[in-house]
């Protein structure tokens, strides 16, 4: 991640003489980037804008990335992947879980208590994208990055320290995997886009939500609920993201411009994105601490009870993958091995 930032800063510095000599080179290509969060949220600010700024700098101003936050081009978050396929937007940042079943192999990283380190999971996700998903799950788009957020957790109106505390609660879940876990522990999963969380909490439509720490600040969650449950070790859930580009638009670029896109895509940027999301968890958590909220940290030992309850979800998922001709257990084993490989080398 530091290397990515150093390259960005050096590329930007290299442009200064061009500006001083008479202005930047004329922009030749404008690419639209569409996503669902407000512009000031962490992912747009710390990940997507960094990527877009660096592409613009590395292209010496030939490429402009026009950014449209908060679904400003219309539609709903689950429609983003169709929008990039259909050319409504040139590039989108999307949540795979918003379209359940569409990207089945990505769900290996969404299984309960599967991921702990966002850098490691994003590394494994990209590696497995290249070997398993590029020509299958994502055959219709050109993928620029694959990453996950930091460990998922619970934010609730009433304290939650054990699975039974969730019984009867209406909880917003972000994917079919986490919704299955909520059902298993006796909660009622409610499907809502992340942007609907604040209003749904304030109106009592839901009693809590599953999101990582980093997104709580932009959604004012610590002001709307005062109880948070996090887990030592692997998180209760995770979501997978994709930064994807329209295939025809990518192919229409000049060789020089495609090279700029390629140089800022792939494994390194995926890891950067995941690690950056996780690093934003700490400041967001501090907001809840400063607000005097209750934070329950479930120990790894106590989390075993949760994990045991989640085992049938693994069994069901493996069977579901088998029905699609996919070896789900092999994906689980490979994901764990790749995450361990990353941890051993970082």
Beta strands, then each sheet from edge to edge (+ up, - down):
strand 1: 29-34
strand 2: 63-68
strand 3: 91-95
strand 4: 142-148
strand 5: 154-156
strand 6: 170-173
strand 7: 188-191
strand 8: 208-210
strand 9: 227-231
strand 10: 240-245
strand 11: 294-298
sheet 1: 2+ 1+ 3+ 10- 4+
sheet 2: 7+ 6+ 8+ 5- 9+ 11+
end
